[in-house]
Amino acid sequence: MTTAVLAPRTPSTLADLLPGARVRDVALVAGGAALTGLAAQLSVPVPGSPVPVTGQTFAALLVGASLGTGRAFASLLLYALAGMAGMPWFAGATSGSFGIPSFGYVLGMLLAATAVGALARRGGDRDVWRTAGTMVLGSAIIYAVGVPYLALSLDLSASAALAAGLTPFLLGDALKAALAMGLLPAAWKLLGHRG
């Protein structure tokens, strides 16, 4: 009979570097939801659009990359459910549900954080270019849900929905992706781990 030496498990997300298990995961899920809610309060109205520029999309993508698939999904689900139940932490200290035109973006963030978490588990946040691709995909998922939802809820044409719900946000999303391209790989490097 041979004994195998078990190598230490390589962390797959930044959250995996923290000690603990259940208590850590609950705290991270709640913290990710709170971060998203706080970032949503960084809200700037966009003329001609019912959707403001906020920090919540950036927070949702960071939550996904930092927490991984399951915790990111739970975190953004908690954010969405609490906002639907009346917690005023959607953009501009609002709450609501399926009736608000921007709710599709909240649903998109839930899916995007989950997808970004899956990519992060595979190293999608370890270097600048992989992080860029991960953030672009996450943003695309948010828009893929948010823009059609906006169009349906306000009875907009496809071109009007794109003009109100996508075009004004592209520059800001590029800046958010650039910030993530610096932050996430730097965090891994600072913590002494590479993927």
Biotite code that builds the C-alpha atoms (Angstrom):
import biotite.structure as struc

atoms = struc.array([
    struc.Atom([0.000, 0.000, 0.000], chain_id="A", res_id=1, res_name="MET", atom_name="CA", element="C"),
    struc.Atom([1.385, 3.387, -0.932], chain_id="A", res_id=2, res_name="THR", atom_name="CA", element="C"),
    struc.Atom([0.616, 6.678, 0.664], chain_id="A", res_id=3, res_name="THR", atom_name="CA", element="C"),
    struc.Atom([0.223, 9.703, -1.504], chain_id="A", res_id=4, res_name="ALA", atom_name="CA", element="C"),
    struc.Atom([1.296, 13.078, -0.324], chain_id="A", res_id=5, res_name="VAL", atom_name="CA", element="C"),
    struc.Atom([-1.571, 15.453, -0.739], chain_id="A", res_id=6, res_name="LEU", atom_name="CA", element="C"),
    struc.Atom([-0.538, 18.756, -2.214], chain_id="A", res_id=7, res_name="ALA", atom_name="CA", element="C"),
    struc.Atom([-2.246, 21.822, -0.797], chain_id="A", res_id=8, res_name="PRO", atom_name="CA", element="C"),
    struc.Atom([-5.341, 22.724, -2.796], chain_id="A", res_id=9, res_name="ARG", atom_name="CA", element="C"),
    struc.Atom([-4.813, 25.675, -5.083], chain_id="A", res_id=10, res_name="THR", atom_name="CA", element="C"),
    struc.Atom([-7.388, 28.370, -4.365], chain_id="A", res_id=11, res_name="PRO", atom_name="CA", element="C"),
    struc.Atom([-9.702, 28.912, -7.301], chain_id="A", res_id=12, res_name="SER", atom_name="CA", element="C"),
    struc.Atom([-11.115, 32.301, -6.253], chain_id="A", res_id=13, res_name="THR", atom_name="CA", element="C"),
    struc.Atom([-9.959, 35.073, -3.950], chain_id="A", res_id=14, res_name="LEU", atom_name="CA", element="C"),
    struc.Atom([-12.586, 34.014, -1.387], chain_id="A", res_id=15, res_name="ALA", atom_name="CA", element="C"),
    struc.Atom([-10.984, 30.562, -1.173], chain_id="A", res_id=16, res_name="ASP", atom_name="CA", element="C"),
    struc.Atom([-7.918, 32.190, 0.382], chain_id="A", res_id=17, res_name="LEU", atom_name="CA", element="C"),
    struc.Atom([-9.920, 33.047, 3.517], chain_id="A", res_id=18, res_name="LEU", atom_name="CA", element="C"),
    struc.Atom([-10.100, 30.551, 6.387], chain_id="A", res_id=19, res_name="PRO", atom_name="CA", element="C"),
    struc.Atom([-13.343, 28.975, 7.526], chain_id="A", res_id=20, res_name="GLY", atom_name="CA", element="C"),
    struc.Atom([-16.172, 27.356, 5.719], chain_id="A", res_id=21, res_name="ALA", atom_name="CA", element="C"),
    struc.Atom([-19.860, 27.934, 6.382], chain_id="A", res_id=22, res_name="ARG", atom_name="CA", element="C"),
    struc.Atom([-19.536, 31.087, 8.466], chain_id="A", res_id=23, res_name="VAL", atom_name="CA", element="C"),
    struc.Atom([-17.098, 32.500, 5.920], chain_id="A", res_id=24, res_name="ARG", atom_name="CA", element="C"),
    struc.Atom([-19.428, 31.683, 3.041], chain_id="A", res_id=25, res_name="ASP", atom_name="CA", element="C"),
    struc.Atom([-22.469, 33.242, 4.738], chain_id="A", res_id=26, res_name="VAL", atom_name="CA", element="C"),
    struc.Atom([-20.469, 36.381, 5.525], chain_id="A", res_id=27, res_name="ALA", atom_name="CA", element="C"),
    struc.Atom([-19.148, 36.575, 1.966], chain_id="A", res_id=28, res_name="LEU", atom_name="CA", element="C"),
    struc.Atom([-22.606, 36.121, 0.445], chain_id="A", res_id=29, res_name="VAL", atom_name="CA", element="C"),
    struc.Atom([-24.091, 38.818, 2.677], chain_id="A", res_id=30, res_name="ALA", atom_name="CA", element="C"),
    struc.Atom([-21.075, 41.066, 2.103], chain_id="A", res_id=31, res_name="GLY", atom_name="CA", element="C"),
    struc.Atom([-21.320, 40.676, -1.670], chain_id="A", res_id=32, res_name="GLY", atom_name="CA", element="C"),
    struc.Atom([-25.011, 41.592, -1.591], chain_id="A", res_id=33, res_name="ALA", atom_name="CA", element="C"),
    struc.Atom([-24.278, 44.607, 0.623], chain_id="A", res_id=34, res_name="ALA", atom_name="CA", element="C"),
    struc.Atom([-21.402, 45.731, -1.606], chain_id="A", res_id=35, res_name="LEU", atom_name="CA", element="C"),
    struc.Atom([-23.677, 45.562, -4.638], chain_id="A", res_id=36, res_name="THR", atom_name="CA", element="C"),
    struc.Atom([-26.382, 47.491, -2.796], chain_id="A", res_id=37, res_name="GLY", atom_name="CA", element="C"),
    struc.Atom([-23.949, 50.171, -1.674], chain_id="A", res_id=38, res_name="LEU", atom_name="CA", element="C"),
    struc.Atom([-22.403, 50.461, -5.133], chain_id="A", res_id=39, res_name="ALA", atom_name="CA", element="C"),
    struc.Atom([-25.890, 50.927, -6.600], chain_id="A", res_id=40, res_name="ALA", atom_name="CA", element="C"),
    struc.Atom([-26.105, 54.171, -4.632], chain_id="A", res_id=41, res_name="GLN", atom_name="CA", element="C"),
    struc.Atom([-23.311, 55.582, -6.786], chain_id="A", res_id=42, res_name="LEU", atom_name="CA", element="C"),
    struc.Atom([-25.933, 56.560, -9.313], chain_id="A", res_id=43, res_name="SER", atom_name="CA", element="C"),
    struc.Atom([-25.847, 59.201, -12.046], chain_id="A", res_id=44, res_name="VAL", atom_name="CA", element="C"),
    struc.Atom([-28.967, 59.795, -14.171], chain_id="A", res_id=45, res_name="PRO", atom_name="CA", element="C"),
    struc.Atom([-28.547, 59.447, -17.930], chain_id="A", res_id=46, res_name="VAL", atom_name="CA", element="C"),
    struc.Atom([-30.575, 61.930, -19.994], chain_id="A", res_id=47, res_name="PRO", atom_name="CA", element="C"),
    struc.Atom([-33.100, 60.095, -22.135], chain_id="A", res_id=48, res_name="GLY", atom_name="CA", element="C"),
    struc.Atom([-32.738, 56.806, -20.270], chain_id="A", res_id=49, res_name="SER", atom_name="CA", element="C"),
    struc.Atom([-34.630, 55.357, -17.305], chain_id="A", res_id=50, res_name="PRO", atom_name="CA", element="C"),
    struc.Atom([-31.435, 53.481, -16.395], chain_id="A", res_id=51, res_name="VAL", atom_name="CA", element="C"),
    struc.Atom([-28.745, 55.406, -14.480], chain_id="A", res_id=52, res_name="PRO", atom_name="CA", element="C"),
    struc.Atom([-25.006, 54.808, -14.530], chain_id="A", res_id=53, res_name="VAL", atom_name="CA", element="C"),
    struc.Atom([-24.215, 53.010, -11.277], chain_id="A", res_id=54, res_name="THR", atom_name="CA", element="C"),
    struc.Atom([-21.452, 51.154, -9.546], chain_id="A", res_id=55, res_name="GLY", atom_name="CA", element="C"),
    struc.Atom([-23.615, 48.080, -9.029], chain_id="A", res_id=56, res_name="GLN", atom_name="CA", element="C"),
    struc.Atom([-22.642, 46.352, -12.274], chain_id="A", res_id=57, res_name="THR", atom_name="CA", element="C"),
    struc.Atom([-18.966, 46.711, -11.368], chain_id="A", res_id=58, res_name="PHE", atom_name="CA", element="C"),
    struc.Atom([-19.679, 45.379, -7.868], chain_id="A", res_id=59, res_name="ALA", atom_name="CA", element="C"),
    struc.Atom([-21.666, 42.435, -9.233], chain_id="A", res_id=60, res_name="ALA", atom_name="CA", element="C"),
    struc.Atom([-18.811, 41.447, -11.556], chain_id="A", res_id=61, res_name="LEU", atom_name="CA", element="C"),
    struc.Atom([-16.253, 41.807, -8.750], chain_id="A", res_id=62, res_name="LEU", atom_name="CA", element="C"),
    struc.Atom([-18.462, 39.687, -6.495], chain_id="A", res_id=63, res_name="VAL", atom_name="CA", element="C"),
    struc.Atom([-18.569, 37.036, -9.205], chain_id="A", res_id=64, res_name="GLY", atom_name="CA", element="C"),
    struc.Atom([-14.821, 37.025, -9.751], chain_id="A", res_id=65, res_name="ALA", atom_name="CA", element="C"),
    struc.Atom([-13.982, 37.111, -6.053], chain_id="A", res_id=66, res_name="SER", atom_name="CA", element="C"),
    struc.Atom([-16.528, 34.667, -4.667], chain_id="A", res_id=67, res_name="LEU", atom_name="CA", element="C"),
    struc.Atom([-16.887, 32.055, -7.396], chain_id="A", res_id=68, res_name="GLY", atom_name="CA", element="C"),
    struc.Atom([-19.984, 30.561, -8.949], chain_id="A", res_id=69, res_name="THR", atom_name="CA", element="C"),
    struc.Atom([-22.108, 29.394, -6.022], chain_id="A", res_id=70, res_name="GLY", atom_name="CA", element="C"),
    struc.Atom([-21.378, 32.191, -3.584], chain_id="A", res_id=71, res_name="ARG", atom_name="CA", element="C"),
    struc.Atom([-21.759, 34.819, -6.325], chain_id="A", res_id=72, res_name="ALA", atom_name="CA", element="C"),
    struc.Atom([-25.129, 33.403, -7.354], chain_id="A", res_id=73, res_name="PHE", atom_name="CA", element="C"),
    struc.Atom([-26.311, 33.350, -3.722], chain_id="A", res_id=74, res_name="ALA", atom_name="CA", element="C"),
    struc.Atom([-25.015, 36.871, -3.134], chain_id="A", res_id=75, res_name="SER", atom_name="CA", element="C"),
    struc.Atom([-26.754, 38.423, -6.143], chain_id="A", res_id=76, res_name="LEU", atom_name="CA", element="C"),
    struc.Atom([-29.899, 36.398, -5.454], chain_id="A", res_id=77, res_name="LEU", atom_name="CA", element="C"),
    struc.Atom([-29.925, 37.824, -1.915], chain_id="A", res_id=78, res_name="LEU", atom_name="CA", element="C"),
    struc.Atom([-29.422, 41.314, -3.375], chain_id="A", res_id=79, res_name="TYR", atom_name="CA", element="C"),
    struc.Atom([-32.332, 40.841, -5.824], chain_id="A", res_id=80, res_name="ALA", atom_name="CA", element="C"),
    struc.Atom([-34.708, 39.261, -3.301], chain_id="A", res_id=81, res_name="LEU", atom_name="CA", element="C"),
    struc.Atom([-34.013, 41.866, -0.629], chain_id="A", res_id=82, res_name="ALA", atom_name="CA", element="C"),
    struc.Atom([-34.579, 44.651, -3.163], chain_id="A", res_id=83, res_name="GLY", atom_name="CA", element="C"),
    struc.Atom([-37.809, 43.013, -4.300], chain_id="A", res_id=84, res_name="MET", atom_name="CA", element="C"),
    struc.Atom([-38.914, 42.749, -0.657], chain_id="A", res_id=85, res_name="ALA", atom_name="CA", element="C"),
    struc.Atom([-38.470, 46.501, -0.150], chain_id="A", res_id=86, res_name="GLY", atom_name="CA", element="C"),
    struc.Atom([-34.831, 46.984, 0.842], chain_id="A", res_id=87, res_name="MET", atom_name="CA", element="C"),
    struc.Atom([-33.963, 50.349, -0.781], chain_id="A", res_id=88, res_name="PRO", atom_name="CA", element="C"),
    struc.Atom([-30.665, 49.304, -2.328], chain_id="A", res_id=89, res_name="TRP", atom_name="CA", element="C"),
    struc.Atom([-31.367, 49.252, -6.036], chain_id="A", res_id=90, res_name="PHE", atom_name="CA", element="C"),
    struc.Atom([-30.056, 52.268, -7.953], chain_id="A", res_id=91, res_name="ALA", atom_name="CA", element="C"),
    struc.Atom([-30.922, 55.555, -6.276], chain_id="A", res_id=92, res_name="GLY", atom_name="CA", element="C"),
    struc.Atom([-32.132, 53.908, -3.026], chain_id="A", res_id=93, res_name="ALA", atom_name="CA", element="C"),
    struc.Atom([-35.113, 52.305, -4.754], chain_id="A", res_id=94, res_name="THR", atom_name="CA", element="C"),
    struc.Atom([-36.629, 48.875, -4.432], chain_id="A", res_id=95, res_name="SER", atom_name="CA", element="C"),
    struc.Atom([-39.156, 46.999, -6.486], chain_id="A", res_id=96, res_name="GLY", atom_name="CA", element="C"),
    struc.Atom([-39.625, 43.998, -8.642], chain_id="A", res_id=97, res_name="SER", atom_name="CA", element="C"),
    struc.Atom([-40.558, 42.883, -12.093], chain_id="A", res_id=98, res_name="PHE", atom_name="CA", element="C"),
    struc.Atom([-42.450, 46.115, -12.828], chain_id="A", res_id=99, res_name="GLY", atom_name="CA", element="C"),
    struc.Atom([-39.486, 48.475, -12.787], chain_id="A", res_id=100, res_name="ILE", atom_name="CA", element="C"),
    struc.Atom([-37.911, 48.923, -16.244], chain_id="A", res_id=101, res_name="PRO", atom_name="CA", element="C"),
    struc.Atom([-34.354, 48.433, -14.991], chain_id="A", res_id=102, res_name="SER", atom_name="CA", element="C"),
    struc.Atom([-35.083, 45.159, -13.158], chain_id="A", res_id=103, res_name="PHE", atom_name="CA", element="C"),
    struc.Atom([-33.782, 43.200, -16.147], chain_id="A", res_id=104, res_name="GLY", atom_name="CA", element="C"),
    struc.Atom([-30.320, 44.519, -15.351], chain_id="A", res_id=105, res_name="TYR", atom_name="CA", element="C"),
    struc.Atom([-30.621, 43.124, -11.811], chain_id="A", res_id=106, res_name="VAL", atom_name="CA", element="C"),
    struc.Atom([-31.507, 39.722, -13.279], chain_id="A", res_id=107, res_name="LEU", atom_name="CA", element="C"),
    struc.Atom([-28.646, 40.087, -15.770], chain_id="A", res_id=108, res_name="GLY", atom_name="CA", element="C"),
    struc.Atom([-26.237, 40.838, -12.918], chain_id="A", res_id=109, res_name="MET", atom_name="CA", element="C"),
    struc.Atom([-27.335, 37.635, -11.186], chain_id="A", res_id=110, res_name="LEU", atom_name="CA", element="C"),
    struc.Atom([-26.489, 35.598, -14.286], chain_id="A", res_id=111, res_name="LEU", atom_name="CA", element="C"),
    struc.Atom([-23.330, 37.593, -15.024], chain_id="A", res_id=112, res_name="ALA", atom_name="CA", element="C"),
    struc.Atom([-21.915, 37.208, -11.516], chain_id="A", res_id=113, res_name="ALA", atom_name="CA", element="C"),
    struc.Atom([-22.499, 33.464, -11.761], chain_id="A", res_id=114, res_name="THR", atom_name="CA", element="C"),
    struc.Atom([-20.787, 33.213, -15.163], chain_id="A", res_id=115, res_name="ALA", atom_name="CA", element="C"),
    struc.Atom([-17.901, 35.444, -14.071], chain_id="A", res_id=116, res_name="VAL", atom_name="CA", element="C"),
    struc.Atom([-17.528, 33.268, -10.967], chain_id="A", res_id=117, res_name="GLY", atom_name="CA", element="C"),
    struc.Atom([-17.269, 30.173, -13.140], chain_id="A", res_id=118, res_name="ALA", atom_name="CA", element="C"),
    struc.Atom([-14.613, 31.836, -15.303], chain_id="A", res_id=119, res_name="LEU", atom_name="CA", element="C"),
    struc.Atom([-12.701, 33.025, -12.234], chain_id="A", res_id=120, res_name="ALA", atom_name="CA", element="C"),
    struc.Atom([-12.586, 29.446, -10.943], chain_id="A", res_id=121, res_name="ARG", atom_name="CA", element="C"),
    struc.Atom([-10.784, 28.609, -14.193], chain_id="A", res_id=122, res_name="ARG", atom_name="CA", element="C"),
    struc.Atom([-8.302, 31.474, -13.835], chain_id="A", res_id=123, res_name="GLY", atom_name="CA", element="C"),
    struc.Atom([-10.297, 34.146, -15.681], chain_id="A", res_id=124, res_name="GLY", atom_name="CA", element="C"),
    struc.Atom([-9.209, 36.807, -13.199], chain_id="A", res_id=125, res_name="ASP", atom_name="CA", element="C"),
    struc.Atom([-5.502, 36.010, -12.888], chain_id="A", res_id=126, res_name="ARG", atom_name="CA", element="C"),
    struc.Atom([-3.990, 38.203, -15.592], chain_id="A", res_id=127, res_name="ASP", atom_name="CA", element="C"),
    struc.Atom([-4.939, 41.389, -17.387], chain_id="A", res_id=128, res_name="VAL", atom_name="CA", element="C"),
    struc.Atom([-6.180, 39.886, -20.650], chain_id="A", res_id=129, res_name="TRP", atom_name="CA", element="C"),
    struc.Atom([-8.157, 37.027, -19.158], chain_id="A", res_id=130, res_name="ARG", atom_name="CA", element="C"),
    struc.Atom([-9.722, 39.497, -16.728], chain_id="A", res_id=131, res_name="THR", atom_name="CA", element="C"),
    struc.Atom([-10.653, 41.779, -19.635], chain_id="A", res_id=132, res_name="ALA", atom_name="CA", element="C"),
    struc.Atom([-12.383, 38.915, -21.427], chain_id="A", res_id=133, res_name="GLY", atom_name="CA", element="C"),
    struc.Atom([-14.168, 37.859, -18.249], chain_id="A", res_id=134, res_name="THR", atom_name="CA", element="C"),
    struc.Atom([-15.461, 41.393, -17.595], chain_id="A", res_id=135, res_name="MET", atom_name="CA", element="C"),
    struc.Atom([-16.565, 41.889, -21.203], chain_id="A", res_id=136, res_name="VAL", atom_name="CA", element="C"),
    struc.Atom([-18.508, 38.628, -21.127], chain_id="A", res_id=137, res_name="LEU", atom_name="CA", element="C"),
    struc.Atom([-20.089, 39.554, -17.791], chain_id="A", res_id=138, res_name="GLY", atom_name="CA", element="C"),
    struc.Atom([-21.148, 42.958, -19.124], chain_id="A", res_id=139, res_name="SER", atom_name="CA", element="C"),
    struc.Atom([-22.554, 41.360, -22.275], chain_id="A", res_id=140, res_name="ALA", atom_name="CA", element="C"),
    struc.Atom([-24.698, 39.030, -20.156], chain_id="A", res_id=141, res_name="ILE", atom_name="CA", element="C"),
    struc.Atom([-26.060, 41.976, -18.169], chain_id="A", res_id=142, res_name="ILE", atom_name="CA", element="C"),
    struc.Atom([-27.050, 43.768, -21.375], chain_id="A", res_id=143, res_name="TYR", atom_name="CA", element="C"),
    struc.Atom([-28.403, 40.597, -22.993], chain_id="A", res_id=144, res_name="ALA", atom_name="CA", element="C"),
    struc.Atom([-31.006, 40.435, -20.228], chain_id="A", res_id=145, res_name="VAL", atom_name="CA", element="C"),
    struc.Atom([-31.364, 44.111, -19.305], chain_id="A", res_id=146, res_name="GLY", atom_name="CA", element="C"),
    struc.Atom([-31.907, 45.672, -22.737], chain_id="A", res_id=147, res_name="VAL", atom_name="CA", element="C"),
    struc.Atom([-34.692, 43.308, -23.925], chain_id="A", res_id=148, res_name="PRO", atom_name="CA", element="C"),
    struc.Atom([-36.356, 43.613, -20.499], chain_id="A", res_id=149, res_name="TYR", atom_name="CA", element="C"),
    struc.Atom([-36.213, 47.403, -20.825], chain_id="A", res_id=150, res_name="LEU", atom_name="CA", element="C"),
    struc.Atom([-37.691, 47.196, -24.322], chain_id="A", res_id=151, res_name="ALA", atom_name="CA", element="C"),
    struc.Atom([-40.552, 44.961, -23.187], chain_id="A", res_id=152, res_name="LEU", atom_name="CA", element="C"),
    struc.Atom([-41.363, 46.909, -20.040], chain_id="A", res_id=153, res_name="SER", atom_name="CA", element="C"),
    struc.Atom([-41.444, 50.288, -21.836], chain_id="A", res_id=154, res_name="LEU", atom_name="CA", element="C"),
    struc.Atom([-42.679, 49.016, -25.214], chain_id="A", res_id=155, res_name="ASP", atom_name="CA", element="C"),
    struc.Atom([-39.553, 50.304, -27.001], chain_id="A", res_id=156, res_name="LEU", atom_name="CA", element="C"),
    struc.Atom([-38.262, 49.308, -30.402], chain_id="A", res_id=157, res_name="SER", atom_name="CA", element="C"),
    struc.Atom([-34.968, 47.432, -30.480], chain_id="A", res_id=158, res_name="ALA", atom_name="CA", element="C"),
    struc.Atom([-33.078, 50.525, -31.643], chain_id="A", res_id=159, res_name="SER", atom_name="CA", element="C"),
    struc.Atom([-34.706, 52.721, -28.964], chain_id="A", res_id=160, res_name="ALA", atom_name="CA", element="C"),
    struc.Atom([-33.886, 50.140, -26.269], chain_id="A", res_id=161, res_name="ALA", atom_name="CA", element="C"),
    struc.Atom([-30.255, 49.991, -27.415], chain_id="A", res_id=162, res_name="LEU", atom_name="CA", element="C"),
    struc.Atom([-30.063, 53.796, -27.437], chain_id="A", res_id=163, res_name="ALA", atom_name="CA", element="C"),
    struc.Atom([-31.534, 54.053, -23.930], chain_id="A", res_id=164, res_name="ALA", atom_name="CA", element="C"),
    struc.Atom([-30.141, 50.914, -22.310], chain_id="A", res_id=165, res_name="GLY", atom_name="CA", element="C"),
    struc.Atom([-26.780, 50.118, -23.910], chain_id="A", res_id=166, res_name="LEU", atom_name="CA", element="C"),
    struc.Atom([-25.062, 52.872, -25.865], chain_id="A", res_id=167, res_name="THR", atom_name="CA", element="C"),
    struc.Atom([-24.778, 55.447, -23.037], chain_id="A", res_id=168, res_name="PRO", atom_name="CA", element="C"),
    struc.Atom([-23.068, 52.891, -20.804], chain_id="A", res_id=169, res_name="PHE", atom_name="CA", element="C"),
    struc.Atom([-20.352, 51.464, -23.049], chain_id="A", res_id=170, res_name="LEU", atom_name="CA", element="C"),
    struc.Atom([-17.645, 53.985, -22.118], chain_id="A", res_id=171, res_name="LEU", atom_name="CA", element="C"),
    struc.Atom([-18.318, 53.542, -18.403], chain_id="A", res_id=172, res_name="GLY", atom_name="CA", element="C"),
    struc.Atom([-18.217, 49.771, -18.757], chain_id="A", res_id=173, res_name="ASP", atom_name="CA", element="C"),
    struc.Atom([-14.887, 50.012, -20.565], chain_id="A", res_id=174, res_name="ALA", atom_name="CA", element="C"),
    struc.Atom([-13.540, 52.034, -17.625], chain_id="A", res_id=175, res_name="LEU", atom_name="CA", element="C"),
    struc.Atom([-14.939, 49.510, -15.133], chain_id="A", res_id=176, res_name="LYS", atom_name="CA", element="C"),
    struc.Atom([-13.325, 46.654, -17.077], chain_id="A", res_id=177, res_name="ALA", atom_name="CA", element="C"),
    struc.Atom([-10.002, 48.518, -17.095], chain_id="A", res_id=178, res_name="ALA", atom_name="CA", element="C"),
    struc.Atom([-10.235, 48.977, -13.333], chain_id="A", res_id=179, res_name="LEU", atom_name="CA", element="C"),
    struc.Atom([-10.975, 45.271, -12.851], chain_id="A", res_id=180, res_name="ALA", atom_name="CA", element="C"),
    struc.Atom([-8.066, 44.415, -15.174], chain_id="A", res_id=181, res_name="MET", atom_name="CA", element="C"),
    struc.Atom([-5.800, 46.151, -12.695], chain_id="A", res_id=182, res_name="GLY", atom_name="CA", element="C"),
    struc.Atom([-7.458, 45.141, -9.418], chain_id="A", res_id=183, res_name="LEU", atom_name="CA", element="C"),
    struc.Atom([-8.032, 41.416, -9.749], chain_id="A", res_id=184, res_name="LEU", atom_name="CA", element="C"),
    struc.Atom([-4.631, 40.300, -11.100], chain_id="A", res_id=185, res_name="PRO", atom_name="CA", element="C"),
    struc.Atom([-2.961, 42.656, -8.603], chain_id="A", res_id=186, res_name="ALA", atom_name="CA", element="C"),
    struc.Atom([-4.889, 41.042, -5.735], chain_id="A", res_id=187, res_name="ALA", atom_name="CA", element="C"),
    struc.Atom([-3.700, 37.590, -6.802], chain_id="A", res_id=188, res_name="TRP", atom_name="CA", element="C"),
    struc.Atom([-0.140, 38.825, -7.131], chain_id="A", res_id=189, res_name="LYS", atom_name="CA", element="C"),
    struc.Atom([-0.267, 40.611, -3.778], chain_id="A", res_id=190, res_name="LEU", atom_name="CA", element="C"),
    struc.Atom([-1.516, 37.449, -2.125], chain_id="A", res_id=191, res_name="LEU", atom_name="CA", element="C"),
    struc.Atom([1.271, 35.449, -3.762], chain_id="A", res_id=192, res_name="GLY", atom_name="CA", element="C"),
    struc.Atom([-0.863, 33.223, -5.961], chain_id="A", res_id=193, res_name="HIS", atom_name="CA", element="C"),
    struc.Atom([-0.916, 32.889, -9.742], chain_id="A", res_id=194, res_name="ARG", atom_name="CA", element="C"),
    struc.Atom([-3.048, 30.678, -11.933], chain_id="A", res_id=195, res_name="GLY", atom_name="CA", element="C"),
])
